[in-house]
Amino acid sequence: MNNKIAVSLLDALGGKDNIRALEHCATRLRVVVKDDEKVNAEAIKKTAKVAGYFLQSGQHQVILGTGLVNAVHTEMTKLVDGNLESTKGAAYENLSPFQKGLRALADVFIPLIPVLVATGLFMGLRGFAQQLGVNFSPDVLIMTQVVTDTVFIFLPALVVWSAFQRFGGTPVVGMVLGLMLIAPMLPNAWAVASGDAERLSFGIFQVQGFQGTIIPALIVGIFGASLERWIKSWMPSVVALVFTPFLTITIGMLAGLLIIGPIFNVVEHGVMVSSETIVNLPFGIGGAIFGAFQQVLTVTGLHHSLMVVELNFLSTLKVNPLNALITASMAGQAGAAIAYTMSLKDKEQKALNYSSIAPCFFGITEPLLFGITLTNSKVFVAGMVGGAIAGAFATMMHIAPSVMGVTYLPAIPAYLGNGLMMYIAMIAIGMGSAMIVTKILLKTAKA
């Protein structure tokens, strides 16, 4: 059976000679082809066991569900029997400039997510222990703060390091340049803001540290990596080992502290003020807007842009209200998908739908979106309504953990001692309201 599915999919994708890259995730085959014109989308959708198909970011993504996707991928790899590229690199060439920018943004921030998740989960566990009545001694509390605060203290340096790594610079040079943005010799940004310190003055330039900043560090990283590549292009190899890092660090430091930092600090402030204004709109309106439309961003691939805002929230407020709102939006779509699937009479289609719904509870919504809710506009709208109701509840109840990168069930430990019951209630509200609206809209359509 798996071999038949593999053969059918290869034919629909234009034959084995048309396959450029072939990989899979938890539920989807991700294929990059040489000629998109040879792909028969309808044939893919009609293939047995296929729960959905969509083309996104240059990749033909075939939803098969957990377990089955591994087996079919193995069979297809055997049939292709050739040297394949990485789907990430192959797909990147097919992106628009705007999509490439978003993908590059994601490539910078995604490597930072594991340490941010670990820090956030530890914060949740510490808060939960304190709510249970555990009293930490001052020394023990300091040790816990080493775990929870270190990543945020050095976050600008981590961003510069990751940007250097993504844009072809030398990572250790990026790390040093990033550390210079928050060097202890500079007036601390928080101290300057509170009036406890004054900026250094060099004529028209006012210099301070850039503690807690994300966008300035990102731009410094991109600039520094580009600068280093340019210097390498003409620097004689006999002196490159010394002068390439010397010039990169010196010029990068001056540009970062005198020009890039101050300019993009203003930009970042504007982003943060706008984000906080929207999220804190009265009566939960901001949460409703975000809860309704976050999964629309996921469909278009624009959700990666939210990482900058999430990191800004974490670095400045130490909490991330967008995390709960992302889950709220997911809960709405999950409830709508479940209600719609329950209304189906085809048992095989039901089973396929449920296999696409399951990954949503672990933060992966694309199979559910492209395989179920987007196939019926009423179902997708019902999911948006459920997400809006859950999002409004989240903002009114001030649900916000100290974590990013994990959502839905995997995020539960981050809410321990930080509104766990409200978080669970939000999910139930989002799913329940979406299920009710879905049933109403489907009945209205039949009538």
N, C-alpha and C positions, 0 to 999 in steps of 0.2 A: 504493500500500500504506500509506504513512504517513498519507494522508488518511483511509483507511478506519479505521485504528487510532484516529485523532483523533475521528472521528465516533462510533465505538463507545464510546470512553471518555466523551465528552460526554454521550451518552445514559445511560450507566451512572451518571454523576455527577449526574443529574437535569436534564440539558439546559443549554444555554448560559446561560439566564436564572438558573440556580442558581449559577453560578460567581461567586465574590466576589474571589478572588485566584488567580493562576496563575503559578508560577515553576518552575524546575528546578535541580537540582544536577548533579553529574557523572553520576549514574545514575538519578535519580528525578524524576518530576513531583511537585510539591508544590502541592496544591490546597486552598483553603479555600472552602467552599460556604456558601450562605445558609441552607439547610435540610438537615441531615444525614439526616433521615428519607427524603429522596428519593434517597439514594445506594444503589445496588445493588452491594454488595461482591462477590457471586458473579459478577455480570456483568463486573465489572472484572477479576477473576482469570481469567475464561474468554476475555478478549479476546486476540486473536492477538499474540504477541511480549511479552506481559506476564509478567514473571518473578516477580512477587509484589506484594502490596498490604497496607498496614497503615494504621491511623489512629493518629497520635501527635501529642500537643501541639496538638490542634485542626486538624491538617493530614492530608488524605487523600494518602498517598504511594504512588505507582505506580512500581514498579521496571521499567525498560525497558532499562537498560544504556547504556554510553557510546555516543555517536554517535546512536543511535536516539532517545534522549530529547530531543536538540536538535531533530531533525526533527519529531517529534510535537508538541513544544511550539510550534514555529513554526506548524504546521497548526492546532492548537487555538486559538492566539491569533488567527489569521485568522478562524476560525469564530465565536469569541466576539464579536469586533469591538465591544468596549465599554471603558469606563473601569474598569480593575481596580485593586485596592488592593495594597499590599505584603503578602505572605503573613505576614511577621513580625508586623506590626501586627494583621492580621486574626485570626491564630491566637491571639495573646496574650489576646484577649477571651474565648476559649473555655477557657482554662486554669483549673484549680482554684487556690485561694490558694497551696497548697504548690508547685504547678508554676510559678506566677508568680514565687514567691520564688527557685526554682532558676534560672529563665530570667533573672531580674534579676541573679542572682549571675554567671551565665555572661556576660551583657552587660557586666558590669564588668571581668571578667578577660580575656575574649577579645581586646580591643584591645591587651593587654599581651603577648600570646603572640609576635608577630613579633620584638620586641626580645629577649625571653627566648630564643627559638630562635636568633637570630643570635649572642647571647652564648654560648650553650651550644655551638654549632658551632665558634666561635672557640676556646673552651676545649679542645675535642676536637682541633682542628688543632694548637694549641700543644703539647698533651700528646704528640701523635703525633710532632711534630718533635723534641721533647726525647728521646723514646724512640729516635729514629733517631740520636741523638748530637749534635744541634744545641745549641750552648751560646749562650744569649742574654746579651749584656752587660747590666749593671744598668740602663742607660738604656733599652735596647730592651725589657727585661722590664717596666719601669715603663710603657712605652707600651702593651704588650700588656695590662697590668692595667687601664689606662684603659678598654680595650674590654670586658674581662671583668667588672670589678668595679663600674663606675659604675651600671649598672642596679640592682644589688642594694643599693648604698649609698642610692640614692634611691627604692627600691621603695615604701616607705610613701607618699611624695609622689605617685608615679604612680598608686597605688591610689585615693587621695583624689581626684585629678584625674579619673580614669575614673568614679568613683562620682558626682561632681558632674555629669559629662557625661551619665551614664545617668539620673540622677534629677532632671534639670531645673534644675541650678544653673549658675552661670557658671564654666566650666572653669578660667580663670586664677585665680579666687578659690579654687577647690579646690586648685590647685597650690600657691598661697601657704600655705594652711592646712596642706596636707600637709608642706611644707618646714618649717613651724614645729614639727612633731612630731619632726623630726630636726635641729633648729637646733644649730649647733656651740656655741652659748652654754650649752646644757643639758648636764648630766652625761651622757656617752655610756652607753648601756645595757650595752654590752660591758664598759666600764671599771667600771661599778657592780657587775656580776656578778662580775668578777675581784677586786674589792676595791680597785681603783686610784682610785676616785672615790666621792663620797658624793652622795646625792640632795639636792635643795633641799628645805628644810623650811618649810611654811607652816601651822603649827598641826597639824591632823590630816592634812594633805595632804603627801605626799612626791612630788616631781616629778623625773623623769628623761626622757631622750630615748627614743624608741621605734624605734630602729634595728632593722631586720630583722623588724618585726612586720607582719602582714597583716590579721588580724581587727580589731584596734583601728583601723587606718587605714580599713578598710571601713566600720565603724560611724561613725567620725568623718565620712567622706565622705557617708554617707546622712543623718546628722544635719545636717551643714552645708548640704547641698543643700535639705533640707526647711525648715531655718531660713530660708535665703535666700528661698525661695518664699513663706514666711509673711510675712516682713518686706516683701517687694514688694507683698503683697496690701493693705497698709494705708499704706505709706510714700507721702507726697505726691510726685508726680513731679518737682516743682521741686527737691527735695533728695535724691531717690533715688540720683542718681549718686554722692553722697558718703557718705550715711549707711547705705545698704543694704550695701555691702561693708564699711564700718567696723564695723557691728554684727555682721555675719556672721562676720568674721574674729576680732573680739574675743571674742564669746560662744563661737564654735566653738573657738578656741584654749584658752580657760579650761575649757570642758567637756571638750575632748579630753585636755588634760594633767592635769586634776585628777580627773575622774570616769570618762569613757569609757575612756581609755587604761589606767589601773590595773585597772579591772574586767575589761575584755576581754583584757588581757594575761594574766590568770589563766585565762580561758577558753581562750585560744590555747595556753597552756602545757599545759592539760589535753588539748587535741586532739592536740598534738604528742606528748606522753608516751604517750597511748593508741595513736596511729598507729605510733610507733616500737616499742612493746611488741608490737603485733600483727605487724608486719613482721619483727621479730627473734625471734619464737617459735622455739624450738629445732627442729632437724632439718628446717628449711624449711617448717614447718607454716603459718606466717603467709603465706609466698609462695604456698603451695598454696591456701589459702583465698581469697586475693585473685585468683590466676590462674583459679580456678574460677568465681568469682562476678562479676568485673568486667564481663563482657559481659552478665550479668543486669542489672546497673545500667544498662548502655547501653540495653537493651530498655525499661526503665522510665523512662529519662530522668534517672535520679538520678546518672549519672556526672559531671554538671557540678559536683556538690558536692565532688568530689575535687580540683578546682582549688585550693581553699584549702589542702588538705594538701600538694599538690605545691609550691605557692609557699612554704609554710612550710619544707619540706625544703630547697628551693633557697636561701632567705634565711638559714637557720641552719646547714645542713650543706654547702651549695654543691653538693650532689648530690641526685638525685631517684630513689630506688629504685622508686617507683611507675611510672616511665616504662617500665622493663623489664618490670614485672609486667603492665602494660596490654598490651604487645606479646605477652607470654606467653599471656594470655587470648585475644587475637586469633588467635595461631598455632594454638591448640587448635581454635577454631571453623573456621579455614581448613582445617586438616587433615581435620576431620570432614566438611566440605562437599565437599572434593575426593574423598574416599573414597566418599561417598554418590553424588556425580555420576558417578563412574566405574562405579558399579554399575547405572546407568540404561541402558535399551536405546533409549529414544526420543532420536534424534540432535538433534532440534530442542530438546527440553527440556535436553539436555546443553549445547548451545550457549548457551541462555539462562542456565543455572546458572553456566557459566564466566564469562559477562559480569558476573554478580553477585559472583563470587568475586574477580575482578581488582582492584576498588577496595579490597579488604581489605588488600592488600599496600602500599597507600598511606595506610592509617589510617582508611578508611571502611568500617565493618562492617555498617551497617544493611541494605544490599541482600542481603548474605550471610545475615544473621540472619533477616530477615523473609521472604526469598525461598527459603531452603533449610533451614537447620538447625532453625528453629522449626516447620517443616512436619512434622517427624518428631521426636518427643520423644527417641527413642534416639540420633539423630544429635546433637541439642543436648547431651544428657548426655555423649556421647562427647567432644564439644568441650570440655565443662567438665573432664572427666578429663584431657584433653591439656593444657589450660590450667593445671590444678593441678600436674601433673608438671613442666611448664616453669617455673611460678612457684616451686616448691620448689627447683629447680635454680638459678634466678636469685638467690634469697636466700642459698642456701648458698655460691654463688660470688661473692656481694657485687657483683652487676652493677648499677651505678647511674651514669648519666651526669649531666652538668650541664645538663639541658635539659628542657623540657616542651612539650606542644603538638604534637610530631611523634612518630610511632611507626612501627614496622615498617621498611620500606626507607628512607623519608626520614630516619629517625633515625640511620642508619649513620654519617654523618660525626661525629656527637656522640660516638660510641664509639671513634673513632680515638685510639689512645693511652690508651684507658679501657676495656679489656676487649672489643675488637671480636670476637675469635674466640669468646669465651664467649657474647657476644650472639647471634652466628650459630648457635652450638651450641644455645643455648636455643630459638631459633626452630625448628631442625630437630627437637629433642626434642619440642617441643609439637605440631608438625604430624605427626611420625612416630607418636607414641604415640596421638594422636587418630585417625589413619587406621587403626591396628591395632584400637583399641577399637571404632571404627565398624563395621569388617568383622565383628568377633566378634558384636556386638549385632545386626547385620542378619542374619547367619547363624542366630543363635539365634531371631530372630523368624520366619524362614522355616521353621525346624525345628518 
